[in-house]
Amino acid sequence: FSSFVICKISALLKVPKVILISSDKAVRPSNIMGASKRVSELLFQAFNDKYPDICFSMVRFGNVLNSSGSVIPLFKKQIKELSPITITHPEVIRYFMTIKEASQLVIQSSALAKGGEVFLLDMGKPVKILTLAEQMISLSGLTIKNDENLNGDIEIMFTGLRPGEKLYEELLINDNSKITSHPLIFKAEEHFINYDKILVLINKLEKSLINLDLEKSLSFLKEIVPEWQRSV
């Protein structure tokens, strides 16, 4: 709904260019966070179609190192306290980029945007979270405590995947990504819901939320994002 408000005000004020920072979690979402990100993308695409004089575009990428919510600050805190490092699953992998890389590529994508594109940033090779934790322990001058090293400093504990959590994230809904003039930026042209239809669905979703009707809210969310793998 914040995205909806931004789109409406941008259209009203005739803002020339509006860029949504989206997430790999919007691709075939497995949780409500990802589904809500996909709704934001669909809103931007619908507004771009409705208001051709305004450029609404999206940039989709994965995890940004040391940003709010990143595992790095959590691991640093656990290492400092010599408490066990917690990882949901030994095979979890994620894409990472630095804050500087993310900022520069968003600005570059904005310069390339013509309207309606979903820009995909080349995130390089995915990193196994377990490997990241092991390297951080080693770089801190400490050792891993396990069956082979009972006198180690820090134990790594696996807590199990959370509901809706994926082992790996995807950046594309389909394989039709196209190159741009920037070697690290690609674009995908994906299906969207037209402006009139998505407004009807958004209004229904808002009403069900105001009425605290959980089941209707989830059903309307699923209607907007049919690829959402609903687990609740």
ZIQUI-V122325 format. One record per helix or strand. SS is the DSSP state (alpha for helix, beta for strand). FROM is the first residue (numbers start at 0). TO is the last residue. Records with the same first field share a line. If there is no record, write none. Layout:
SS: FROM-TO  FROM-TO
This chain:
alpha: 1-12  23-25  31-49  70-79  98-111  128-138  194-209  213-223
beta: 16-22  54-60  62-63  84-86  92-93  95-96  117-120  126-127  143-145  148-148  153-157  176-178  184-187
